[in-house]
Amino acid sequence: MVSLASASFSVCLFVFLCIANAQYYNSPLKFFNVLDYGAVADEKRDNGQAFLKAWEDACQWRGRSMVLIPYGTYMLRSVSFEGPCRSLMRFVIKGVLKAPTSPSLFNTNTWIGFRYINGLVVKGGGYLDGQGASAWPYNDCSKNPHCMPLPVTLRFDFVTNSRIHHLRSINSKNSHINLFACNNINISFVRMTAPGDSPNTDGIHIGASTNIRISRTVIQTGDDCISMVTGSRNIDISDVTCGPGHGISIGSLGKSPGEFVTGINVRNCTFIGTQNGARIKTWAPSLSSEASDIFFGDIYMQNVNNPILIDQQYCPYPSCSNLGHDNSKVQISNVTFSNIWGTSSSKVAVTLKCSKLVPCKNVQLNNINLAYHGRGGPATSSCLNVIGASYGKQSPPSCL
């Protein structure tokens, strides 16, 4: 039985926490304006130290705090904002932030980073200009094992219970947004743009993260609109417009042992002129890994080259040309493609190319209506090493 003293202590603690919580949310919001810390919107001087000083003071403030970057154009070199902080943090970007263009400043994997923070909000309607054209010629990693790292525009490491919304990222040098070891992140009303031929400019790259929600976002870039690699779990993607780009991709998986992606839900999305639509890719050859419980549904494809694609022979480098096929060890299971319609720019609109060693299991095609946008007859489908079934309308005719 619970003693009277213990019950009284619990009640007192609950009341104290309620009062403290009410005091926090009723306290006035304190602004930490970067201009008060020496920031200058002249597009020339680096504002990193001013931004960091504003962050440090806001992070230590015991009440509600906001770092404010007002209207204007600010030059900013690589900077990382770190916690933990004493309160929930708001980082509000009203102005335009410009990344450096000198190659001597590219040798970093991050332009603007946030680390070890709980309860962060990044918003404001401002622009993040990565000035990527100055760096893209240096992206030669496919043929140079000693290539220099190029900075991600926005990197979030070990960030929890946070929101990123109402921002614009343009011409990133590498990915626009990268999430690593994050939990409970909500991204919405963000627009990411870069030329369709810009290298490795993924929109949102997710790894080792759980409970991520992406919605009402436009991604026009040169690589995957959204890519999910190992450790991605419980990812919900909705109302995303993708194109140009390489589609929404799971993988590639299997380069290291024990990689996994699970619990992916992609729905109510639009793909326009992309290289791929709904894609799962694994290395060949690969090490034992797993991709499971994946749903792509209610998706419109407009002139997409590979609208539905499972590729277990993925290897984009010339060194792969002499390797054997069908030797991926990544088990793909419980995958559904449902209510997907529109046009394909290639004749083979549905490609399910799985591994001979570990065939895909429980793959379902439900109400597929994809027409070939070209000459030479209707669209077709192609299956290899797949165990599954099809339901409802199937155009092209199902190969399952």
Secondary structure, DSSP 8 states (H G I E B T S, - for coil): ---HHHHHHHHHHHHHHHHHHHHHHHS--EEEEGGGGT---SSSSB-HHHHHHHHHHHHH-SS-EEEEE-SSEEE---EEEE---SS-EEEEE-SEEE----GGG--SSEEEEEEEEESEEEESS-EEE--GGGTGGG--TTT-TT-----EEEEEEEEEEEEEEEEEEES-SS-SEEEES-EEEEEEEEEEE--TT-TT--SEEEES-EEEEEEEEEEE-SS-SEEE-TTEEEEEEEEEEE-SSS-EEEEEE-SSTT-EEEEEEEEEEEEES-SEEEEEEEESS--SEEEEEEEEEEEEEEEESEEEEEEEEE--SGGGGGS-SS---EEEEEEEEEEEEEEESSSEEEEEE--SSS-EEEEEEEEEEEEESSSSSS-EEEEESEEEEEEEEEES----
